[in-house]
């Protein structure tokens, strides 16, 4: 008999070699099916189609009980669809509210940045001279007070230089305020470039300037700096068709010998500047003779102005 022996392995169905489980080990669970994602816009149509199909099946059901249960399922499915519709509407409302909140937050951040920027600009305008852009008297006083609080005068001397421009009023009167303003700007630039980066140069008002200097080795270095400032500021400058020149008188007050507060140091440096101007010496350190002469000048000045 030519009986063909049957294989113990069942025949593989047609097209099985093209399945995605090729190479899968025996006994290994099949990969889970990827769920079908239904766009939200199609949910209503899907519910309606399922309900219609169930209603048709209920119509063909032979048993009354089966028909009733199917119709109950259809009703429950309708309620579920209505509930999901409400949830979708509420979800969309939440998204709109979230978008509005984010938009308002972004707008608030922009406004806060603008407010802070305006505050910085306002503070800068309040503490800086509009003509020269140098720190003004208020800024200089604040900086000096802060520096004095942190200062150890025995180890880190501090000095204040008070400058007044001799000959500025004749230049301003002869050539006009535009030339005078430009001359003040040039003097401010020259002063700022002549000192160190850590020093502070301020325009106190009119043709008066001040410098605050820290970490100074001693009087000899201050003398050298004062002469340097005199030479720097006194160099002639051409403004339009006019060549003009001014010369500074400089008063110097040192902490702690001449004061330990911003007001005292500025007042004593001013007195030393007046002494240098009266003597024509270019610069002077504060001492008691300067103070006496300055007090006498202050008493006589109202009479001179009458």
C-alpha positions as CSV (number, residue, x, y, z in Angstrom):
1,X,0.0,0.0,0.0
2,X,1.3,3.4,-0.9
3,X,-0.2,5.3,2.1
4,X,1.3,8.7,2.5
5,X,2.3,9.6,6.1
6,X,0.5,12.6,7.4
7,X,2.5,15.4,8.8
8,X,2.1,16.2,12.5
9,X,2.3,19.9,11.8
10,X,-0.9,21.4,10.4
11,X,-0.6,23.1,7.1
12,X,0.0,26.9,7.3
13,X,-2.8,28.9,5.8
14,X,-2.2,30.8,2.6
15,X,-0.3,34.0,3.0
16,X,0.9,33.1,6.5
17,X,4.5,33.7,5.5
18,X,3.7,37.5,5.2
19,X,2.4,38.0,8.7
20,X,4.1,40.4,11.1
21,X,4.8,37.6,13.6
22,X,7.5,36.0,11.4
23,X,10.3,34.8,13.7
24,X,8.0,34.9,16.8
25,X,9.0,32.3,19.4
26,X,6.6,29.5,20.1
27,X,4.6,30.3,23.2
28,X,5.3,34.0,23.1
29,X,2.1,36.1,23.3
30,X,1.1,37.9,20.1
31,X,1.6,41.7,20.0
32,X,-1.5,43.6,21.2
33,X,-3.7,45.0,18.5
34,X,-3.3,48.7,17.8
35,X,-6.6,50.4,18.8
36,X,-8.4,52.2,16.1
37,X,-8.4,55.9,16.8
38,X,-11.7,57.6,15.9
39,X,-11.5,61.3,15.2
40,X,-13.7,63.2,17.7
41,X,-15.7,64.7,14.8
42,X,-16.8,61.2,13.8
43,X,-18.0,60.1,17.3
44,X,-21.6,61.2,16.7
45,X,-21.8,59.4,13.4
46,X,-20.2,56.2,15.0
47,X,-22.7,56.2,17.8
48,X,-25.6,56.7,15.4
49,X,-24.4,53.9,13.2
50,X,-24.1,51.5,16.1
51,X,-27.5,52.4,17.4
52,X,-29.1,51.9,14.0
53,X,-27.4,48.5,13.7
54,X,-28.6,47.4,17.1
55,X,-32.1,48.7,16.4
56,X,-32.1,46.6,13.2
57,X,-30.9,43.5,15.1
58,X,-33.6,44.1,17.7
59,X,-36.2,44.1,15.0
60,X,-35.1,40.7,13.7
61,X,-34.8,39.1,17.2
62,X,-37.3,36.3,17.7
63,X,-37.5,36.4,21.4
64,X,-39.2,39.3,23.1
65,X,-36.7,39.3,26.0
66,X,-33.7,39.6,23.6
67,X,-35.4,42.4,21.7
68,X,-36.1,44.3,24.9
69,X,-32.5,43.9,26.1
70,X,-31.1,45.1,22.8
71,X,-33.4,48.1,22.8
72,X,-32.3,48.9,26.4
73,X,-28.7,48.7,25.1
74,X,-29.6,51.1,22.3
75,X,-31.1,53.6,24.9
76,X,-28.1,53.3,27.1
77,X,-25.8,53.8,24.2
78,X,-27.8,57.0,23.4
79,X,-27.4,58.3,26.9
80,X,-23.7,57.5,26.8
81,X,-23.3,59.4,23.5
82,X,-25.2,62.4,25.0
83,X,-22.9,62.3,28.0
84,X,-19.8,62.1,25.9
85,X,-21.1,65.0,23.8
86,X,-21.5,67.1,27.0
87,X,-18.0,66.1,28.2
88,X,-16.6,67.1,24.8
89,X,-18.3,70.4,24.9
90,X,-17.0,71.0,28.4
91,X,-13.5,70.0,27.3
92,X,-13.6,72.5,24.5
93,X,-14.7,75.2,26.9
94,X,-11.8,74.3,29.2
95,X,-9.4,74.5,26.3
96,X,-10.8,77.9,25.4
97,X,-10.5,79.1,29.0
98,X,-7.0,77.8,29.2
99,X,-6.0,79.5,26.0
100,X,-7.5,82.8,27.2
101,X,-5.7,82.4,30.6
102,X,-2.4,81.7,28.8
103,X,-2.9,84.7,26.5
104,X,-3.7,86.9,29.5
105,X,-0.6,85.6,31.3
106,X,1.6,86.3,28.3
107,X,0.2,89.8,28.1
108,X,0.7,90.4,31.8
109,X,4.3,89.3,31.5
110,X,4.9,91.7,28.6
111,X,3.3,94.5,30.7
112,X,5.4,93.6,33.7
113,X,8.6,93.7,31.6
114,X,7.5,97.1,30.2
115,X,6.7,98.4,33.7
116,X,10.1,97.2,35.0
117,X,11.8,98.7,32.0
118,X,10.0,102.0,32.5
119,X,11.0,101.9,36.2
120,X,14.6,101.3,35.3
121,X,14.5,104.2,32.8
122,X,12.8,106.5,35.3
123,X,15.3,105.6,38.0
124,X,18.2,106.2,35.6
125,X,16.8,109.5,34.6
126,X,16.3,110.4,38.3
127,X,19.9,109.5,39.2
128,X,21.8,110.6,36.0
129,X,22.5,114.0,34.6
130,X,20.5,114.5,31.4
131,X,23.1,116.7,29.7
132,X,26.2,114.6,30.3
133,X,24.7,111.2,31.3
134,X,27.0,111.2,34.3
135,X,25.6,110.2,37.7
136,X,24.0,113.2,39.3
137,X,24.3,114.6,42.9
138,X,21.7,112.2,44.3
139,X,23.4,109.1,42.7
140,X,26.8,110.3,44.0
141,X,25.5,110.8,47.5
142,X,23.9,107.3,47.5
143,X,27.0,105.7,46.1
144,X,29.3,107.5,48.6
145,X,27.1,106.6,51.6
146,X,27.1,102.9,50.5
147,X,30.9,102.9,50.0
148,X,31.5,104.5,53.4
149,X,29.4,101.9,55.2
150,X,31.5,99.1,53.7
151,X,34.8,101.0,54.1
152,X,37.6,100.3,56.6
153,X,39.3,103.7,56.5
154,X,42.4,102.3,58.1
155,X,43.0,99.9,55.2
156,X,41.1,101.4,52.3
157,X,41.4,105.2,52.1
158,X,38.7,107.1,50.3
159,X,38.9,110.6,48.8
160,X,36.4,113.0,47.3
161,X,37.5,115.5,44.7
162,X,35.3,118.6,44.1
163,X,35.9,120.3,40.7
164,X,34.7,123.7,39.5
165,X,35.5,125.1,36.0
166,X,37.3,128.4,36.0
167,X,36.4,130.5,32.9
168,X,33.2,128.5,32.0
169,X,30.8,131.5,32.6
170,X,32.7,133.8,30.1
171,X,32.6,131.0,27.5
172,X,28.9,130.4,28.0
173,X,28.1,134.1,27.9
174,X,30.2,134.8,24.9
175,X,29.3,131.9,22.7
176,X,25.9,130.8,23.9
177,X,24.4,127.9,25.8
178,X,24.8,125.4,23.0
179,X,28.6,125.8,23.1
180,X,28.5,125.8,26.9
181,X,26.5,122.5,26.9
182,X,28.9,120.9,24.5
183,X,31.9,122.0,26.5
184,X,30.3,120.4,29.6
185,X,29.8,117.2,27.8
186,X,33.4,117.2,26.6
187,X,34.7,117.9,30.2
188,X,32.5,115.0,31.5
189,X,34.0,112.6,29.0
190,X,37.5,113.7,29.7
191,X,37.0,113.3,33.5
192,X,35.4,109.8,33.1
193,X,38.3,108.6,30.9
194,X,41.0,110.1,33.3
195,X,40.0,108.0,36.3
196,X,39.9,104.3,37.0
197,X,36.9,102.2,36.1
198,X,36.0,101.6,39.7
199,X,35.9,105.4,40.5
200,X,32.8,107.5,40.2
201,X,32.5,110.8,38.3
202,X,29.4,112.9,38.8
203,X,28.1,116.2,37.6
204,X,26.8,117.9,40.7
205,X,25.2,120.8,38.7
206,X,26.2,123.8,36.6
207,X,29.9,123.6,36.0
208,X,30.7,121.6,39.1
209,X,31.8,117.9,39.1
210,X,32.9,115.4,41.7
211,X,35.0,112.2,41.8
212,X,34.9,109.5,44.5
213,X,38.1,107.4,44.6
214,X,38.7,104.3,46.7
215,X,41.7,102.0,47.4
216,X,44.1,104.9,47.2
217,X,47.8,104.5,48.2
218,X,48.2,108.0,49.6
219,X,48.4,111.8,49.1
220,X,51.2,111.6,46.5
221,X,48.9,109.6,44.2
222,X,46.1,112.1,44.7
223,X,48.5,115.0,43.8
224,X,49.5,113.1,40.7
225,X,45.8,112.5,39.8
226,X,44.8,116.2,40.5
227,X,47.5,117.4,38.2
228,X,46.5,114.9,35.5
229,X,42.9,116.1,35.7
230,X,43.9,119.7,35.4
231,X,46.0,119.0,32.3
232,X,43.2,116.8,30.8
233,X,40.4,119.3,31.3
234,X,42.4,122.4,30.5
235,X,43.3,121.2,26.9
236,X,41.7,123.6,24.4
237,X,38.7,122.2,22.5
238,X,37.3,123.4,19.2
239,X,33.5,123.6,19.1
240,X,32.1,124.7,15.8
241,X,34.1,127.8,14.8
242,X,35.2,128.5,18.4
243,X,38.2,127.3,20.2
244,X,37.6,127.4,24.0
245,X,39.3,126.3,27.1
246,X,38.5,126.1,30.8
247,X,40.7,125.2,33.8
248,X,39.4,123.3,36.9
249,X,40.0,124.1,40.5
250,X,40.0,121.0,42.6
251,X,39.4,120.5,46.3
252,X,40.3,117.2,48.0
253,X,38.8,115.7,51.2
254,X,39.9,112.4,52.6
255,X,38.1,109.9,54.8
256,X,38.4,109.6,57.8
257,X,40.5,112.7,58.5
258,X,38.2,115.1,56.8
259,X,34.9,113.4,57.4
260,X,33.1,110.0,57.6
261,X,29.8,110.9,55.9
262,X,29.0,111.8,52.3
263,X,27.7,115.3,53.2
264,X,30.7,116.2,55.3
265,X,33.2,115.0,52.7
266,X,31.5,116.9,49.9
267,X,31.2,120.0,52.0
268,X,34.9,119.9,53.0
269,X,36.0,119.1,49.4
270,X,34.0,122.1,48.3
271,X,35.7,124.3,50.8
272,X,39.1,123.1,49.6
273,X,38.1,123.8,46.0
274,X,37.2,127.4,47.0
275,X,40.6,127.7,48.6
276,X,42.3,126.4,45.5
277,X,40.3,128.8,43.3
278,X,41.1,131.8,45.5
279,X,44.8,130.9,45.6
280,X,45.0,130.0,41.9
281,X,46.8,126.8,42.9
282,X,44.8,124.4,40.8
283,X,44.1,122.1,43.7
284,X,44.2,122.0,47.5
285,X,43.7,119.5,50.3
286,X,41.1,120.3,53.0
287,X,42.3,121.7,56.3
288,X,41.0,124.1,59.0
289,X,42.1,127.2,57.1
290,X,40.0,126.1,54.1
291,X,37.0,125.6,56.4
292,X,37.4,129.1,58.0
293,X,37.8,130.8,54.6
294,X,34.8,128.9,53.2
295,X,32.6,129.9,56.2
296,X,33.6,133.5,55.7
297,X,32.8,133.3,52.0
298,X,29.4,131.8,52.8
299,X,28.6,134.6,55.2
300,X,29.6,137.3,52.7
301,X,28.2,135.7,49.6
302,X,24.5,136.9,50.2
303,X,25.8,140.5,50.4
304,X,27.8,140.1,47.3
305,X,24.8,138.9,45.4
306,X,22.7,142.0,46.3
